[in-house]
Amino acid sequence: MLPKRWIVERTFAWLGRCRRHSKDYERNPETSEAMIYITILPLMLRRLAGTKS
């Protein structure tokens, strides 16, 4: 196993919570990238706020 592989696997697990990422529905790569940012935004906001819910 590679040293930091778990970080990537954990991130993919977080993205996998959003059903939209289960298939490749987007035609435009920029739209797909934007959806990833929207999906990860709540996690980043919780970390900035310092709450664990």
Helices and strands as residue ranges (DSSP letters): H 5-16, G 19-22, H 29-49
